Structure formats: structure tokens, C-alpha cells
Amino acid sequence: MDLSAIWEQHTQHEFATRDTEATLDTMVGDAYVNHIPVMTGARGKDDLRRFYSTDFIPCMPPDTALTPVSRTVGADQLVDEMIFSFTHTVEMPWMLPGIAPTNKRVEVPLVVIVHFRDGKLAHEHIYWDQASVLKQIGLLTDPHLPVCGAETAQKVLAGMAR
């Protein structure tokens, strides 16, 4: 089983073709998605269909980009580290629930742990630094807080250039 190919197909349908049904076809029936920082996502095909078609795919800013950093592949699990970047031009209930668009640019390191079963995705655990996102869109402004913004993504990318 080529986990990388299955994962690439899944993300292609999420971010390029933006096709909910094709995305769901890459997942087992009881699959789930968990965006750990904000506890959004869904479990099972019916809830995932609603989530992808209302909260995720149509709520992705047009300039969204995923920049790969590293990938680790095991027997039935894949871990991707990437830079997730976008301009906050649309409401994003999956990442910024209840926050109106700010038109601010965001670049944040993101890690996804994907488990596979029967040749399809069984779950995604997705992690990012929500404080960094909130700082970049202007909602965390206290300079005394130990929170960094886009420089975290830039430091990750600088480490790749070695």
C-alpha cells in the first residue's frame, strides 16, 4: 500500500479539485478528522460529508498553499510536516471558528498524523500553533506574550535550506 499516494490523492481533492465526494472516497466509513487546536472536524462519512462540504472545502482561501517540509511513512501511518499559508479572506470555521475575515496573511507550521486502514484514511490528527495564527490575524497583540507569528514558519523553512 502506497500511503503517500493515497494521502496525496486525498489532499488533491481537498485543496485542488475541492471535491467532497472524491475526498470521502479516500476514507474508510468510520474515518474521522480532528483539528486538535480548535477541536473541529467530524467522525463518520455523513458527518465528514457535512464538514467537508460546509466548513472546510468552501471555506478555504483561494491562495491557500501547502509547502512540504518533511514526511515520515510507517507501515500504516504517515506524518507530514508542512507550512500552511493563506490570506484570511473568507470565514474559516474549521480553523478560526467565529472569526470574521481579517485579510491578514498567515503562515504556520502544521503537522498531520494520518492513520490508514484497508487502503484508505482512517483518521487525521492535525496540529498547529493557534496562538501564532491568532497573532498573525491581529487578535493576540500583547507583546509580552511568548507567541511568535510567521517567523515560526520561516524558521522551519530556513532549516530545510541547510
MDAnalysis code that builds the backbone (N, CA, C; Angstrom):
import MDAnalysis as mda
import numpy as np

u = mda.Universe.empty(486, n_residues=162, atom_resindex=np.repeat(np.arange(162), 3), trajectory=True)
u.add_TopologyAttr("name", ["N", "CA", "C"] * 162)
u.add_TopologyAttr("resid", np.arange(1, 163))
u.add_TopologyAttr("resname", ["MET", "ASP", "LEU", "SER", "ALA", "ILE", "TRP", "GLU", "GLN", "HIS", "THR", "GLN", "HIS", "GLU", "PHE", "ALA", "THR", "ARG", "ASP", "THR", "GLU", "ALA", "THR", "LEU", "ASP", "THR", "MET", "VAL", "GLY", "ASP", "ALA", "TYR", "VAL", "ASN", "HIS", "ILE", "PRO", "VAL", "MET", "THR", "GLY", "ALA", "ARG", "GLY", "LYS", "ASP", "ASP", "LEU", "ARG", "ARG", "PHE", "TYR", "SER", "THR", "ASP", "PHE", "ILE", "PRO", "CYS", "MET", "PRO", "PRO", "ASP", "THR", "ALA", "LEU", "THR", "PRO", "VAL", "SER", "ARG", "THR", "VAL", "GLY", "ALA", "ASP", "GLN", "LEU", "VAL", "ASP", "GLU", "MET", "ILE", "PHE", "SER", "PHE", "THR", "HIS", "THR", "VAL", "GLU", "MET", "PRO", "TRP", "MET", "LEU", "PRO", "GLY", "ILE", "ALA", "PRO", "THR", "ASN", "LYS", "ARG", "VAL", "GLU", "VAL", "PRO", "LEU", "VAL", "VAL", "ILE", "VAL", "HIS", "PHE", "ARG", "ASP", "GLY", "LYS", "LEU", "ALA", "HIS", "GLU", "HIS", "ILE", "TYR", "TRP", "ASP", "GLN", "ALA", "SER", "VAL", "LEU", "LYS", "GLN", "ILE", "GLY", "LEU", "LEU", "THR", "ASP", "PRO", "HIS", "LEU", "PRO", "VAL", "CYS", "GLY", "ALA", "GLU", "THR", "ALA", "GLN", "LYS", "VAL", "LEU", "ALA", "GLY", "MET", "ALA", "ARG"])
u.atoms.positions = np.array([
    [0.848, -1.173, 0.000],
    [0.000, 0.000, 0.000],
    [0.897, 1.241, 0.000],
    [0.691, 2.110, -0.972],
    [1.470, 3.340, -1.089],
    [0.752, 4.460, -0.328],
    [1.099, 4.605, 0.950],
    [0.420, 5.575, 1.796],
    [0.574, 6.998, 1.276],
    [1.760, 7.310, 0.761],
    [1.994, 8.661, 0.234],
    [1.057, 8.960, -0.926],
    [0.868, 8.001, -1.812],
    [-0.006, 8.210, -2.968],
    [-1.461, 8.399, -2.536],
    [-1.898, 7.610, -1.569],
    [-3.269, 7.750, -1.071],
    [-3.459, 9.122, -0.428],
    [-2.494, 9.530, 0.396],
    [-2.555, 10.831, 1.056],
    [-2.534, 11.968, 0.046],
    [-1.672, 11.871, -0.956],
    [-1.592, 12.908, -1.998],
    [-2.924, 13.025, -2.738],
    [-3.547, 11.897, -3.025],
    [-4.851, 11.916, -3.695],
    [-5.889, 12.613, -2.810],
    [-5.882, 12.279, -1.539],
    [-6.817, 12.885, -0.586],
    [-6.644, 14.413, -0.540],
    [-5.426, 14.873, -0.362],
    [-5.197, 16.322, -0.264],
    [-5.457, 17.025, -1.601],
    [-5.227, 16.324, -2.704],
    [-5.544, 16.887, -4.025],
    [-7.041, 17.203, -4.099],
    [-7.864, 16.294, -3.608],
    [-9.313, 16.515, -3.641],
    [-9.751, 17.579, -2.640],
    [-9.060, 17.706, -1.525],
    [-9.404, 18.748, -0.545],
    [-9.044, 20.143, -1.060],
    [-7.816, 20.292, -1.589],
    [-7.282, 21.621, -1.864],
    [-7.247, 22.027, -3.333],
    [-7.210, 21.083, -4.265],
    [-7.126, 21.435, -5.686],
    [-8.475, 21.253, -6.382],
    [-8.981, 20.030, -6.428],
    [-10.277, 19.815, -7.090],
    [-11.432, 20.281, -6.208],
    [-11.191, 20.346, -4.880],
    [-12.207, 20.774, -3.911],
    [-13.499, 19.972, -4.082],
    [-13.323, 18.656, -4.133],
    [-14.408, 17.716, -4.398],
    [-14.684, 16.892, -3.140],
    [-15.791, 17.166, -2.491],
    [-16.129, 16.484, -1.238],
    [-16.247, 14.979, -1.428],
    [-16.995, 14.531, -2.438],
    [-17.223, 13.088, -2.617],
    [-15.926, 12.356, -2.953],
    [-15.077, 12.964, -3.776],
    [-13.790, 12.340, -4.096],
    [-12.909, 12.274, -2.844],
    [-12.973, 13.307, -2.005],
    [-12.233, 13.289, -0.745],
    [-12.716, 12.134, 0.122],
    [-14.028, 12.007, 0.271],
    [-14.603, 10.942, 1.091],
    [-14.284, 9.556, 0.550],
    [-14.148, 9.430, -0.757],
    [-13.813, 8.123, -1.360],
    [-12.444, 7.624, -0.927],
    [-11.591, 8.516, -0.429],
    [-10.257, 8.098, 0.032],
    [-10.264, 7.668, 1.489],
    [-11.456, 7.659, 2.122],
    [-11.557, 7.421, 3.566],
    [-12.440, 6.205, 3.867],
    [-12.119, 5.520, 4.973],
    [-12.968, 4.413, 5.430],
    [-14.270, 4.992, 5.990],
    [-15.285, 4.138, 6.150],
    [-16.611, 4.586, 6.568],
    [-16.663, 5.241, 7.926],
    [-15.821, 4.796, 8.854],
    [-15.840, 5.365, 10.206],
    [-14.657, 6.293, 10.452],
    [-14.128, 6.855, 9.392],
    [-12.976, 7.769, 9.498],
    [-13.343, 9.003, 10.315],
    [-12.290, 9.647, 10.831],
    [-12.515, 10.926, 11.500],
    [-11.353, 11.862, 11.245],
    [-11.659, 13.158, 11.381],
    [-10.688, 14.238, 11.259],
    [-10.772, 15.040, 12.554],
    [-9.612, 15.326, 13.161],
    [-9.581, 16.094, 14.401],
    [-8.542, 17.201, 14.266],
    [-9.019, 18.437, 14.196],
    [-8.137, 19.607, 14.236],
    [-7.935, 19.913, 15.714],
    [-6.837, 19.432, 16.261],
    [-6.584, 19.434, 17.690],
    [-6.688, 20.830, 18.327],
    [-6.090, 21.900, 17.742],
    [-6.098, 23.197, 18.432],
    [-7.489, 23.777, 18.687],
    [-8.445, 23.496, 17.795],
    [-9.771, 24.106, 17.929],
    [-10.885, 23.065, 18.034],
    [-10.521, 21.801, 18.031],
    [-11.444, 20.681, 18.180],
    [-12.559, 20.674, 17.134],
    [-12.214, 21.029, 15.898],
    [-13.171, 20.913, 14.809],
    [-12.862, 19.648, 14.033],
    [-13.758, 19.269, 13.170],
    [-13.617, 18.047, 12.395],
    [-14.915, 17.280, 12.433],
    [-14.830, 15.976, 12.167],
    [-16.039, 15.159, 12.128],
    [-15.646, 13.689, 12.179],
    [-16.660, 12.842, 12.444],
    [-16.465, 11.393, 12.503],
    [-17.569, 10.720, 11.697],
    [-17.165, 9.754, 10.845],
    [-18.121, 9.024, 10.026],
    [-18.433, 9.765, 8.743],
    [-18.796, 9.002, 7.706],
    [-18.979, 9.603, 6.373],
    [-20.053, 10.689, 6.343],
    [-21.171, 10.496, 7.033],
    [-22.225, 11.514, 6.982],
    [-21.756, 12.831, 7.597],
    [-21.147, 12.750, 8.785],
    [-20.648, 13.974, 9.426],
    [-19.482, 14.575, 8.643],
    [-18.610, 13.719, 8.109],
    [-17.497, 14.215, 7.292],
    [-18.008, 14.898, 6.029],
    [-19.040, 14.342, 5.412],
    [-19.619, 14.962, 4.208],
    [-20.095, 16.383, 4.542],
    [-20.813, 16.526, 5.656],
    [-21.281, 17.842, 6.062],
    [-20.096, 18.770, 6.346],
    [-19.116, 18.254, 7.108],
    [-17.955, 19.060, 7.467],
    [-17.192, 19.531, 6.226],
    [-16.848, 18.580, 5.338],
    [-16.082, 18.958, 4.144],
    [-16.866, 19.899, 3.228],
    [-18.173, 19.676, 3.085],
    [-18.954, 20.460, 2.124],
    [-19.404, 21.817, 2.659],
    [-19.388, 22.008, 3.994],
    [-19.833, 23.297, 4.522],
    [-18.751, 24.065, 5.277],
    [-17.937, 23.366, 6.080],
    [-16.978, 24.040, 6.957],
    [-15.544, 24.063, 6.444],
    [-15.211, 23.184, 5.515],
    [-13.803, 23.046, 5.131],
    [-13.557, 23.448, 3.681],
    [-13.993, 22.669, 2.730],
    [-13.633, 22.904, 1.325],
    [-14.077, 24.283, 0.831],
    [-15.339, 24.702, 1.035],
    [-15.717, 26.035, 0.529],
    [-15.172, 27.187, 1.380],
    [-14.565, 26.858, 2.507],
    [-14.052, 27.887, 3.421],
    [-12.532, 27.935, 3.409],
    [-11.967, 27.595, 2.280],
    [-10.521, 27.615, 2.102],
    [-10.171, 28.841, 1.260],
    [-9.367, 29.746, 1.787],
    [-8.996, 30.922, 0.991],
    [-8.380, 30.511, -0.350],
    [-8.632, 31.287, -1.397],
    [-8.153, 30.910, -2.729],
    [-6.633, 30.810, -2.842],
    [-5.890, 31.528, -2.008],
    [-4.426, 31.484, -2.105],
    [-3.793, 30.469, -1.138],
    [-4.605, 29.562, -0.599],
    [-4.082, 28.554, 0.322],
    [-2.958, 27.770, -0.350],
    [-1.880, 27.568, 0.389],
    [-0.758, 26.770, -0.128],
    [-0.229, 25.871, 0.981],
    [0.171, 24.685, 0.593],
    [0.824, 23.732, 1.480],
    [2.250, 23.566, 0.976],
    [3.211, 23.873, 1.826],
    [4.618, 23.722, 1.461],
    [5.179, 22.548, 2.258],
    [5.509, 21.445, 1.589],
    [6.024, 20.286, 2.314],
    [7.354, 20.577, 2.981],
    [7.522, 20.042, 4.191],
    [8.774, 20.166, 4.924],
    [9.388, 18.790, 5.120],
    [8.615, 17.865, 5.681],
    [9.122, 16.503, 5.869],
    [7.962, 15.522, 5.885],
    [8.275, 14.273, 5.598],
    [7.276, 13.204, 5.624],
    [7.941, 11.957, 6.177],
    [7.243, 11.308, 7.097],
    [7.681, 10.035, 7.643],
    [6.575, 9.029, 7.370],
    [6.941, 7.898, 6.786],
    [5.950, 6.887, 6.434],
    [6.281, 5.596, 7.155],
    [5.293, 5.044, 7.847],
    [5.423, 3.763, 8.521],
    [4.558, 2.722, 7.828],
    [4.308, 1.627, 8.509],
    [3.530, 0.531, 7.931],
    [2.079, 0.934, 7.667],
    [1.467, 1.674, 8.590],
    [0.067, 2.060, 8.416],
    [-0.203, 3.495, 8.854],
    [0.849, 4.305, 8.897],
    [0.712, 5.690, 9.339],
    [1.708, 6.577, 8.605],
    [1.305, 7.818, 8.402],
    [2.130, 8.812, 7.722],
    [2.088, 10.085, 8.562],
    [3.229, 10.746, 8.678],
    [3.297, 12.034, 9.368],
    [3.875, 13.052, 8.389],
    [3.117, 14.090, 8.150],
    [3.557, 15.172, 7.267],
    [3.751, 16.437, 8.092],
    [4.878, 17.096, 7.861],
    [5.138, 18.418, 8.410],
    [5.122, 19.372, 7.228],
    [4.402, 20.474, 7.362],
    [4.280, 21.401, 6.242],
    [4.096, 22.817, 6.764],
    [4.197, 23.759, 5.860],
    [3.822, 25.134, 6.147],
    [2.474, 25.347, 5.471],
    [1.503, 25.759, 6.266],
    [0.161, 26.061, 5.763],
    [0.059, 27.572, 5.681],
    [-0.187, 28.100, 4.486],
    [-0.242, 29.556, 4.327],
    [-1.496, 29.960, 3.564],
    [-1.994, 31.154, 3.905],
    [-3.214, 31.666, 3.293],
    [-3.378, 33.133, 3.683],
    [-4.253, 33.806, 2.959],
    [-4.698, 35.130, 3.363],
    [-6.123, 34.957, 3.879],
    [-6.385, 35.449, 5.066],
    [-7.667, 35.222, 5.738],
    [-8.760, 36.099, 5.110],
    [-9.184, 35.709, 3.895],
    [-10.176, 36.474, 3.134],
    [-11.580, 35.902, 3.228],
    [-11.705, 34.717, 3.812],
    [-13.013, 34.080, 3.979],
    [-13.124, 33.579, 5.417],
    [-14.368, 33.398, 5.867],
    [-14.572, 32.797, 7.177],
    [-14.080, 31.355, 7.119],
    [-13.369, 30.921, 8.151],
    [-12.764, 29.582, 8.187],
    [-13.212, 28.861, 9.464],
    [-14.449, 28.339, 9.498],
    [-14.964, 27.745, 10.729],
    [-14.164, 26.541, 11.224],
    [-13.404, 25.927, 10.381],
    [-12.608, 24.750, 10.782],
    [-11.328, 25.167, 11.507],
    [-10.790, 26.366, 11.224],
    [-9.542, 26.821, 11.834],
    [-9.730, 28.040, 12.727],
    [-10.613, 28.928, 12.328],
    [-10.857, 30.170, 13.058],
    [-12.365, 30.328, 13.284],
    [-12.959, 29.406, 14.053],
    [-14.412, 29.459, 14.231],
    [-14.866, 30.775, 14.861],
    [-15.884, 31.381, 14.224],
    [-16.452, 32.618, 14.753],
    [-15.659, 33.870, 14.457],
    [-14.583, 33.777, 13.693],
    [-13.724, 34.929, 13.404],
    [-13.981, 35.405, 11.968],
    [-14.424, 36.630, 11.832],
    [-14.646, 37.213, 10.505],
    [-13.310, 37.382, 9.785],
    [-13.332, 37.363, 8.444],
    [-12.082, 37.549, 7.690],
    [-11.377, 38.841, 8.074],
    [-10.052, 38.747, 8.198],
    [-9.235, 39.904, 8.582],
    [-8.371, 40.421, 7.430],
    [-8.311, 39.661, 6.341],
    [-7.455, 39.974, 5.190],
    [-5.978, 39.966, 5.552],
    [-5.631, 39.301, 6.631],
    [-4.228, 39.181, 7.061],
    [-3.631, 37.900, 6.494],
    [-2.343, 37.955, 6.216],
    [-1.589, 36.804, 5.715],
    [-1.165, 35.941, 6.896],
    [-1.275, 34.616, 6.742],
    [-0.894, 33.671, 7.782],
    [0.026, 32.611, 7.181],
    [1.095, 32.314, 7.895],
    [1.992, 31.203, 7.572],
    [2.266, 30.488, 8.879],
    [1.895, 29.197, 8.947],
    [2.047, 28.477, 10.198],
    [2.507, 27.041, 9.933],
    [3.473, 26.573, 10.700],
    [3.836, 25.158, 10.600],
    [2.641, 24.303, 11.032],
    [2.441, 23.207, 10.335],
    [1.316, 22.322, 10.605],
    [1.822, 20.889, 10.502],
    [1.357, 20.030, 11.390],
    [1.713, 18.615, 11.374],
    [0.431, 17.808, 11.307],
    [0.402, 16.839, 10.427],
    [-0.750, 15.947, 10.331],
    [-0.273, 14.508, 10.479],
    [-0.965, 13.780, 11.322],
    [-0.695, 12.357, 11.518],
    [-1.878, 11.618, 10.920],
    [-1.605, 10.801, 9.922],
    [-2.654, 10.114, 9.187],
    [-2.508, 8.613, 9.402],
    [-3.586, 7.986, 9.854],
    [-3.607, 6.531, 10.022],
    [-4.434, 5.940, 8.883],
    [-3.981, 4.805, 8.363],
    [-4.636, 4.151, 7.233],
    [-5.140, 2.774, 7.642],
    [-6.245, 2.375, 7.021],
    [-6.790, 1.042, 7.204],
    [-7.469, 0.617, 5.911],
    [-7.197, -0.602, 5.486],
    [-7.829, -1.130, 4.272],
    [-7.583, -0.246, 3.050],
    [-6.396, 0.360, 2.976],
    [-6.034, 1.156, 1.799],
    [-6.661, 2.539, 1.755],
    [-7.229, 2.981, 2.883],
    [-7.854, 4.309, 2.923],
    [-7.503, 5.005, 4.234],
    [-7.789, 6.310, 4.288],
    [-7.551, 7.074, 5.512],
    [-8.546, 6.657, 6.589],
    [-8.027, 6.392, 7.780],
    [-8.896, 6.071, 8.915],
    [-9.032, 7.275, 9.842],
    [-7.953, 8.032, 10.015],
    [-8.066, 9.271, 10.782],
    [-6.924, 10.221, 10.463],
    [-7.215, 11.500, 10.753],
    [-6.232, 12.570, 10.648],
    [-6.235, 13.321, 11.972],
    [-5.072, 13.439, 12.572],
    [-4.868, 14.311, 13.732],
    [-4.020, 15.463, 13.220],
    [-4.532, 16.683, 13.300],
    [-3.860, 17.825, 12.698],
    [-3.547, 18.851, 13.792],
    [-2.282, 19.252, 13.849],
    [-1.778, 20.154, 14.888],
    [-1.169, 21.402, 14.255],
    [-1.432, 22.544, 14.874],
    [-0.749, 23.796, 14.542],
    [-0.780, 24.680, 15.782],
    [-0.001, 25.738, 15.756],
    [0.067, 26.671, 16.881],
    [-1.004, 27.743, 16.683],
    [-2.131, 27.565, 17.369],
    [-3.245, 28.502, 17.211],
    [-2.880, 29.900, 17.692],
    [-2.045, 30.010, 18.711],
    [-1.633, 31.340, 19.178],
    [-0.899, 32.090, 18.067],
    [-0.064, 31.390, 17.307],
    [0.640, 32.023, 16.197],
    [-0.345, 32.522, 15.141],
    [-1.352, 31.724, 14.845],
    [-2.370, 32.136, 13.874],
    [-3.105, 33.375, 14.393],
    [-3.513, 33.339, 15.650],
    [-4.242, 34.476, 16.225],
    [-3.387, 35.742, 16.259],
    [-2.095, 35.590, 16.497],
    [-1.191, 36.753, 16.467],
    [-1.122, 37.326, 15.050],
    [-1.012, 36.438, 14.064],
    [-0.873, 36.900, 12.683],
    [-2.124, 37.596, 12.157],
    [-3.307, 37.231, 12.669],
    [-4.529, 37.910, 12.205],
    [-4.891, 39.098, 13.099],
    [-4.046, 39.386, 14.088],
    [-4.221, 40.575, 14.905],
    [-5.082, 40.416, 16.140],
    [-5.390, 39.198, 16.553],
    [-6.217, 39.003, 17.742],
    [-5.410, 38.817, 19.020],
    [-4.138, 38.473, 18.914],
    [-3.236, 38.434, 20.066],
    [-2.220, 39.546, 19.846],
    [-2.312, 40.572, 20.645],
    [-1.462, 41.747, 20.407],
    [-0.541, 42.092, 21.564],
    [-0.661, 41.393, 22.669],
    [0.179, 41.690, 23.833],
    [1.631, 41.308, 23.525],
    [2.539, 42.286, 23.441],
    [3.929, 41.976, 23.102],
    [4.661, 41.203, 24.191],
    [4.068, 41.105, 25.370],
    [4.709, 40.378, 26.461],
    [4.430, 38.877, 26.413],
    [3.477, 38.476, 25.592],
    [3.177, 37.049, 25.475],
    [4.279, 36.352, 24.677],
    [4.680, 35.172, 25.093],
    [5.716, 34.429, 24.357],
    [5.116, 33.704, 23.156],
    [4.648, 34.500, 22.186],
    [3.998, 33.964, 20.995],
    [4.658, 34.578, 19.769],
    [5.005, 33.741, 18.806],
    [5.606, 34.220, 17.564],
    [4.611, 34.065, 16.429],
    [4.836, 34.787, 15.366],
    [3.953, 34.750, 14.209],
    [4.554, 33.966, 13.050],
    [4.530, 34.578, 11.878],
    [5.000, 33.917, 10.662],
    [6.475, 33.530, 10.734],
    [7.229, 34.148, 11.641],
    [8.649, 33.801, 11.744],
    [8.844, 32.333, 12.140],
    [7.822, 31.718, 12.752],
    [7.953, 30.286, 13.075],
    [8.017, 29.465, 11.791],
    [7.172, 29.808, 10.836],
    [7.185, 29.109, 9.541],
    [8.484, 29.393, 8.802],
    [8.929, 30.633, 8.849],
    [10.167, 30.994, 8.163],
    [11.369, 30.261, 8.759],
    [11.364, 30.062, 10.073],
    [12.468, 29.332, 10.712],
    [12.466, 27.863, 10.307],
    [11.277, 27.264, 10.215],
    [11.176, 25.879, 9.749],
    [11.720, 25.766, 8.331],
    [11.325, 26.680, 7.466],
    [11.800, 26.645, 6.071],
    [13.288, 26.916, 5.978],
    [13.813, 27.793, 6.831],
    [15.261, 28.082, 6.830],
    [16.046, 26.836, 7.206],
    [15.494, 26.031, 8.109],
    [16.145, 24.782, 8.480],
    [16.228, 23.800, 7.338],
    [15.278, 23.872, 6.402],
    [15.295, 22.994, 5.231],
    [16.421, 23.359, 4.274],
    [16.799, 24.624, 4.260],
    [17.763, 25.136, 3.276],
    [19.211, 24.758, 3.575],
    [19.432, 24.024, 4.629],
    [20.811, 23.689, 5.001],
    [21.497, 22.852, 3.979],
])
